[in-house]
Amino acid sequence: MKTNMSQDLVSKLLPKELGAITDLKSIQEGEESQAFSFVYQSKSYILRINPEIEGFKKDQYACDNFT
């Protein structure tokens, strides 16, 4: 099941975890994940939100074996 987290909620939660962020934007989502881009300490990041770990494990496998 895909999450439905609002950009407003993300804009409140991320600073609690990281500190000040800027330029938070919702970006094109996948079939199972929501995605947001943001800037933290002058670096650009992507936040993917998914309630299941399997997709992240596949990403890690691809990174470990194909990069």
C-alpha angles and dihedrals in degrees: 000000000000118000122241103206114162122233087237091059092046089050089057098043101045096059090051089058101035111015125241116006131179140197097029110183135171108236134192109304130218126233092270107019140061116221136203132178123212143160122242123178091348093306127109119235140180121220116202118193120199129150093218127068097211096085091051091050090054090051091051092049092051091048093048095046108030108035 
